[in-house]
């Protein structure tokens, strides 16, 4: 079997507590009251997509739905707006996770850009149907920033798995 090009190093198994810690940390970052600017990237969506790609059995579409409901309640949005967008992100990320890992990080970022654009369009459509206001052209920047953050998120979230299980000079893994 030919190994994917992006796996230069064998990774240790992910700690489930680390997965949940990062999801709750991204949720906390989204809950910080900085004022809502349309170009601010949705860090929870980014982390959900990352874990749906790398740990599809641990972080499922149901987890994305529950975090979406939490974001709906926090933002005072139409109940289901974020839940629908996060569920769409989780489903598509789980669907393409095997193919996506064969590409380099910049190529992965380009391939998940349409996912983030679709999620923001779904959220925008639900908001417009409910009688919301137009967010402006700056809203087009949020999916781009999320895709640009993909390599950094991959580097940070895979870092604990890259450490050697036991340091040995005779074993390079």
Backbone bond lengths (Angstrom), bond angles and torsions (degrees), N, CA, C in turn:
res aa  C-N    CA-C-N  psi(-1)  N-CA   C-N-CA  omega(-1)  CA-C   N-CA-C  phi
1 X - - - 1.442 - - 1.522 108.94 -
2 X 1.291 116.52 135.09 1.457 121.75 178.59 1.522 108.06 -83.85
3 X 1.323 115.87 129.64 1.462 120.83 -179.23 1.531 109.61 -82.16
4 X 1.333 117.11 149.37 1.458 119.59 176.44 1.520 111.43 -61.67
5 X 1.334 115.86 149.25 1.456 120.92 -179.12 1.519 112.12 -67.18
6 X 1.325 117.11 -29.12 1.456 119.25 -174.48 1.523 113.06 -76.17
7 X 1.327 118.73 -9.49 1.463 119.91 -178.19 1.519 109.57 -98.22
8 X 1.320 116.81 82.30 1.451 121.94 178.54 1.523 111.52 -75.67
9 X 1.310 116.89 -22.94 1.444 122.11 -173.94 1.518 108.67 -138.10
10 X 1.322 115.83 144.15 1.454 118.99 175.00 1.521 109.44 -71.46
11 X 1.313 115.92 137.20 1.448 120.36 -178.03 1.521 110.29 -102.49
12 X 1.322 115.24 144.40 1.458 120.43 173.66 1.523 108.69 -74.09
13 X 1.319 117.95 161.56 1.474 119.60 176.05 1.533 110.33 -63.87
14 X 1.294 114.59 145.53 1.467 119.87 -179.00 1.527 109.24 -77.46
15 X 1.306 115.32 143.04 1.455 121.47 176.08 1.531 108.09 -81.48
16 X 1.338 118.99 124.44 1.472 119.81 -179.19 1.530 113.00 -59.55
17 X 1.322 117.10 -31.62 1.463 119.51 177.20 1.521 111.24 -65.40
18 X 1.328 117.29 -34.80 1.469 120.76 177.47 1.527 110.34 -66.75
19 X 1.327 116.94 -40.17 1.470 120.68 178.26 1.525 109.90 -59.36
20 X 1.331 116.42 -49.27 1.460 120.31 -178.25 1.522 111.81 -69.30
21 X 1.336 117.28 -34.64 1.455 120.76 176.85 1.527 110.42 -62.72
22 X 1.334 117.46 -43.14 1.465 120.03 -179.96 1.530 111.63 -68.53
23 X 1.333 116.73 -37.07 1.464 119.42 177.30 1.522 110.99 -65.72
24 X 1.328 116.44 -44.15 1.466 119.47 179.18 1.526 111.10 -69.21
25 X 1.339 117.76 -33.56 1.460 120.72 175.68 1.521 111.66 -65.82
26 X 1.334 117.12 -41.05 1.467 120.27 177.37 1.524 110.49 -66.63
27 X 1.333 116.94 -37.51 1.466 120.27 175.44 1.521 109.98 -62.52
28 X 1.329 117.18 -43.23 1.469 120.59 178.74 1.524 111.03 -62.34
29 X 1.336 116.85 -38.97 1.469 119.44 178.17 1.530 111.09 -65.27
30 X 1.335 117.07 -35.06 1.466 119.91 177.29 1.527 111.61 -71.78
31 X 1.333 117.27 -25.92 1.458 120.69 -177.06 1.530 113.03 -85.27
32 X 1.335 117.95 -9.04 1.461 121.11 179.63 1.528 108.84 -64.78
33 X 1.327 117.39 126.23 1.479 119.92 -176.57 1.526 112.51 -80.74
34 X 1.309 116.17 81.96 1.466 121.29 178.38 1.524 111.94 -95.74
35 X 1.295 116.76 0.87 1.454 119.35 -171.48 1.518 107.24 88.94
36 X 1.283 117.99 138.56 1.458 120.55 -174.39 1.514 109.91 -88.54
37 X 1.297 115.38 113.11 1.458 122.27 174.28 1.520 106.64 -110.50
38 X 1.321 119.50 133.14 1.467 120.56 -174.49 1.524 114.56 -62.80
39 X 1.323 119.01 -22.04 1.464 120.82 -176.48 1.529 112.80 -89.80
40 X 1.335 117.73 -0.24 1.463 120.39 -179.83 1.530 108.87 -71.94
41 X 1.336 117.35 127.19 1.468 118.79 -179.79 1.529 111.31 -69.99
42 X 1.297 115.45 148.94 1.458 122.59 178.53 1.529 107.46 -88.21
43 X 1.320 117.00 99.03 1.465 121.25 -175.98 1.520 112.16 -67.40
44 X 1.321 116.74 -32.69 1.464 119.22 178.43 1.526 110.54 -65.65
45 X 1.315 117.60 -40.09 1.467 120.36 176.93 1.522 110.63 -63.28
46 X 1.323 116.85 -40.63 1.461 121.15 179.23 1.525 111.39 -62.72
47 X 1.333 117.28 -45.83 1.465 120.88 -179.52 1.529 110.43 -69.44
48 X 1.320 118.06 -37.74 1.463 120.28 176.68 1.527 111.21 -62.12
49 X 1.314 116.85 -44.07 1.467 119.38 178.35 1.522 110.18 -64.46
50 X 1.332 116.98 -41.79 1.463 119.67 179.39 1.527 111.03 -58.62
51 X 1.326 117.41 -49.57 1.469 119.17 -177.51 1.524 111.82 -72.84
52 X 1.337 118.22 -27.31 1.460 119.44 173.50 1.519 111.46 -68.24
53 X 1.326 116.96 -30.60 1.460 120.41 177.67 1.525 110.96 -78.20
54 X 1.318 117.23 -44.48 1.460 120.60 -172.90 1.524 114.04 -91.29
55 X 1.307 119.03 -26.21 1.463 122.89 -179.52 1.523 109.20 -137.91
56 X 1.319 115.98 66.94 1.466 120.98 -172.91 1.532 112.27 -64.92
57 X 1.320 118.29 -25.81 1.464 119.66 -179.58 1.522 112.68 -83.18
58 X 1.312 117.54 -23.47 1.471 120.59 -179.44 1.527 112.51 -88.34
59 X 1.311 116.57 -38.79 1.465 121.15 -179.62 1.520 106.92 -114.82
60 X 1.314 115.28 108.21 1.458 120.18 -172.97 1.525 110.85 -105.22
61 X 1.301 114.65 -176.73 1.458 121.33 177.87 1.529 109.93 -65.63
62 X 1.324 117.14 -32.91 1.463 120.87 177.89 1.520 112.38 -63.35
63 X 1.322 116.83 -38.02 1.466 121.02 176.57 1.524 109.41 -64.95
64 X 1.319 116.67 -42.28 1.468 120.53 177.91 1.528 110.40 -61.76
65 X 1.319 117.09 -40.46 1.463 121.28 178.70 1.530 111.07 -62.65
66 X 1.328 117.23 -44.42 1.467 120.50 -179.11 1.536 111.19 -65.24
67 X 1.329 117.40 -42.99 1.459 119.30 176.56 1.525 110.75 -64.91
68 X 1.323 117.69 -33.52 1.464 120.86 176.24 1.518 111.94 -64.35
69 X 1.328 116.96 -40.04 1.463 119.37 176.67 1.523 111.46 -64.75
70 X 1.332 116.54 -39.12 1.469 119.57 177.15 1.527 110.33 -61.66
71 X 1.322 117.48 -42.92 1.469 120.48 178.95 1.527 111.38 -66.89
72 X 1.332 117.55 -35.87 1.462 120.44 177.04 1.520 110.82 -62.40
73 X 1.331 116.42 -45.05 1.459 120.13 -179.59 1.534 110.25 -65.51
74 X 1.320 116.61 -41.81 1.467 119.41 -179.06 1.516 112.16 -65.31
75 X 1.322 117.04 -45.52 1.466 120.63 -176.92 1.525 113.34 -77.95
76 X 1.313 117.28 -12.19 1.453 119.60 -175.59 1.513 111.07 69.53
77 X 1.317 116.20 27.20 1.466 121.61 -178.09 1.523 109.34 -84.71
78 X 1.302 115.14 175.46 1.456 120.98 174.65 1.527 107.31 -59.56
79 X 1.323 116.54 127.86 1.459 119.87 -176.83 1.526 109.33 -62.76
80 X 1.293 116.27 114.82 1.450 123.11 -178.97 1.515 113.81 113.53
81 X 1.325 117.28 -8.28 1.467 120.38 -178.67 1.524 110.95 -63.53
82 X 1.323 117.59 -56.66 1.458 120.50 178.45 1.524 110.91 -72.50
83 X 1.329 116.38 -33.89 1.461 119.67 -179.72 1.526 110.79 -61.18
84 X 1.315 116.97 -42.58 1.460 120.67 178.30 1.529 110.92 -65.96
85 X 1.335 116.59 -43.51 1.467 120.09 -179.58 1.531 111.05 -65.29
86 X 1.334 118.07 -44.18 1.463 121.35 -179.70 1.527 111.39 -68.40
87 X 1.321 116.84 -35.26 1.464 119.99 176.82 1.518 110.66 -65.49
88 X 1.317 116.97 -41.92 1.464 121.07 175.78 1.524 110.60 -61.09
89 X 1.335 116.75 -45.83 1.465 120.70 177.56 1.528 111.11 -59.29
90 X 1.325 116.70 -46.75 1.461 120.39 -178.88 1.522 112.66 -63.03
91 X 1.315 116.22 -41.88 1.461 119.71 -179.09 1.530 111.60 -65.36
92 X 1.322 116.94 -48.67 1.462 119.97 -177.81 1.524 110.67 -68.14
93 X 1.332 117.85 -38.57 1.467 120.41 178.55 1.524 110.83 -64.31
94 X 1.323 117.32 -39.99 1.460 120.22 177.17 1.520 110.86 -67.33
95 X 1.314 116.69 -34.81 1.457 120.87 -179.93 1.527 112.13 -67.46
96 X 1.320 117.59 -39.20 1.466 120.17 -174.61 1.523 113.15 -101.46
97 X 1.337 118.85 8.23 1.454 119.46 -170.74 1.527 113.38 -63.23
98 X 1.315 119.22 -35.33 1.470 119.87 -179.91 1.523 111.96 -69.73
99 X 1.311 116.48 -41.54 1.469 120.75 -179.44 1.519 111.27 -70.86
100 X 1.318 116.47 -37.38 1.459 120.96 -175.41 1.527 112.32 -65.43
101 X 1.313 117.61 -34.67 1.464 120.92 -175.96 1.524 113.40 -71.89
102 X 1.307 117.95 -10.62 1.470 120.90 177.83 1.521 112.27 -78.15
103 X 1.306 118.15 -14.61 1.457 121.97 -174.51 1.524 111.35 -98.59
104 X 1.320 115.96 163.72 1.459 121.33 175.86 1.534 109.31 -72.41
105 X 1.315 116.34 167.44 1.467 119.88 -177.27 1.532 113.61 -61.65
106 X 1.339 119.89 -43.36 1.473 117.42 176.88 1.538 112.70 -62.83
107 X 1.316 116.69 -36.92 1.468 119.61 177.18 1.522 111.17 -68.01
108 X 1.326 116.27 -37.29 1.465 119.40 175.99 1.526 110.65 -62.37
109 X 1.327 116.19 -41.86 1.468 120.04 179.56 1.526 110.72 -61.79
110 X 1.320 117.25 -40.20 1.467 119.68 177.48 1.522 112.11 -66.84
111 X 1.337 116.64 -32.76 1.456 119.25 -177.94 1.521 113.12 -79.83
112 X 1.332 117.67 -24.64 1.458 117.71 177.26 1.529 112.39 -91.48
113 X 1.322 117.17 -9.53 1.467 119.73 175.92 1.536 111.97 -55.36
114 X 1.345 120.41 -45.54 1.468 118.68 177.22 1.528 113.46 -62.84
115 X 1.345 118.22 -28.74 1.462 120.60 176.29 1.520 110.39 -63.41
116 X 1.340 115.45 -47.47 1.455 119.03 -179.51 1.528 111.37 -67.34
117 X 1.323 117.14 -37.15 1.467 120.15 176.92 1.527 109.94 -63.03
118 X 1.331 117.47 -44.15 1.469 121.09 179.89 1.530 110.89 -63.73
119 X 1.344 116.83 -40.71 1.468 119.58 179.63 1.530 110.90 -64.18
120 X 1.329 116.86 -41.59 1.457 119.54 178.62 1.529 111.11 -69.00
121 X 1.331 117.62 -34.10 1.470 120.00 176.22 1.519 111.77 -66.82
122 X 1.326 117.20 -39.30 1.469 120.69 177.22 1.525 110.03 -63.01
123 X 1.320 115.82 -46.81 1.462 120.19 178.93 1.531 111.10 -62.24
124 X 1.326 116.32 -41.78 1.465 121.72 178.31 1.530 110.88 -63.16
125 X 1.331 116.86 -42.70 1.461 120.93 -179.63 1.521 111.40 -63.64
126 X 1.334 116.76 -44.72 1.465 119.93 178.43 1.526 110.26 -62.42
127 X 1.328 116.85 -41.77 1.468 120.92 179.67 1.526 110.70 -64.38
128 X 1.331 117.68 -39.28 1.465 120.48 -179.35 1.531 111.18 -70.73
129 X 1.340 117.10 -37.47 1.457 120.03 178.07 1.524 110.62 -63.92
130 X 1.338 116.22 -34.73 1.458 120.96 179.76 1.524 112.93 -80.03
131 X 1.325 117.68 -1.56 1.458 120.95 176.35 1.507 114.29 93.68
132 X 1.317 117.42 26.03 1.468 121.06 179.36 1.520 111.96 -77.20
133 X 1.320 114.27 175.04 1.461 120.64 179.25 1.525 109.84 -93.49
134 X 1.339 115.24 156.78 1.458 119.97 176.11 1.525 110.00 -68.52
135 X 1.335 118.00 132.92 1.458 119.38 -177.47 1.528 114.06 -79.07
136 X 1.298 118.87 -15.48 1.462 121.25 -178.93 1.513 111.53 98.26
137 X 1.320 115.45 174.10 1.468 120.15 -176.04 1.521 111.66 -71.55
138 X 1.333 118.71 -19.13 1.462 120.85 -179.95 1.524 112.10 -63.50
139 X 1.332 117.00 -22.17 1.460 120.69 -179.96 1.528 111.58 -64.30
140 X 1.323 117.48 -20.80 1.461 120.67 177.47 1.526 112.20 -71.43
141 X 1.324 117.32 -18.03 1.462 120.98 -177.98 1.526 113.08 -80.91
142 X 1.319 118.08 -26.22 1.473 121.01 -176.60 1.533 112.51 -58.78
143 X 1.353 120.33 -48.65 1.466 118.30 178.04 1.527 113.16 -64.07
144 X 1.327 116.69 -32.19 1.464 119.82 178.26 1.525 110.04 -66.99
145 X 1.330 117.33 -43.38 1.463 120.50 177.89 1.526 111.21 -64.25
146 X 1.332 116.83 -37.65 1.471 120.04 178.36 1.524 110.40 -64.30
147 X 1.325 116.98 -41.78 1.469 119.66 178.18 1.523 110.94 -68.06
148 X 1.328 117.81 -35.75 1.471 120.30 177.72 1.526 111.51 -68.60
149 X 1.321 117.56 -26.91 1.466 121.34 178.13 1.529 112.56 -80.70
150 X 1.328 118.46 -9.28 1.456 122.03 -177.34 1.534 113.07 -57.06
151 X 1.344 120.32 -49.38 1.470 118.63 178.86 1.533 113.30 -61.76
152 X 1.316 117.20 -38.55 1.462 120.26 178.52 1.532 110.64 -66.69
153 X 1.314 116.85 -42.26 1.469 120.33 177.83 1.524 110.91 -63.60
154 X 1.314 117.04 -39.86 1.468 120.26 178.50 1.517 110.33 -64.27
155 X 1.305 117.10 -44.27 1.465 120.16 -179.66 1.529 110.80 -63.89
156 X 1.338 117.52 -44.00 1.461 120.94 -178.22 1.527 113.00 -70.40
157 X 1.315 116.79 -43.52 1.466 119.54 -173.53 1.524 113.37 -79.92
158 X 1.328 117.24 -19.95 1.465 119.34 174.94 1.525 112.88 -93.92
159 X 1.313 118.33 -6.04 1.469 121.66 -176.88 1.531 113.21 -58.12
160 X 1.336 120.69 -44.14 1.468 118.60 -179.99 1.527 113.65 -65.18
161 X 1.312 117.73 -22.34 1.462 120.57 -179.64 1.520 112.39 -85.23
162 X 1.319 117.84 -13.95 1.457 120.99 -176.96 1.524 113.53 -83.84
163 X 1.312 118.68 -17.65 1.459 119.67 -176.95 1.523 110.36 -67.50
164 X 1.295 115.28 148.37 1.461 120.79 -179.00 1.527 109.41 -71.12
165 X 1.342 118.05 139.33 1.451 119.87 -178.66 1.525 112.21 -64.67
166 X 1.316 117.14 -35.56 1.465 119.97 171.93 1.517 107.38 -151.02
167 X 1.296 114.63 126.88 1.467 121.02 -174.16 1.541 109.43 -69.66
168 X 1.329 115.06 119.75 1.455 120.29 -179.99 1.532 107.56 -141.92
169 X 1.294 116.82 130.85 1.464 121.35 -177.56 1.527 111.95 -70.03
170 X 1.312 118.64 -23.20 1.456 122.15 -176.52 1.528 113.24 -91.37
171 X 1.316 116.32 -8.63 1.458 120.24 -177.44 1.527 108.07 -120.97
172 X 1.338 118.46 111.55 1.471 121.20 -174.84 1.524 114.32 -74.20
173 X 1.323 118.85 -16.30 1.450 119.68 -177.67 1.498 108.85 -77.22
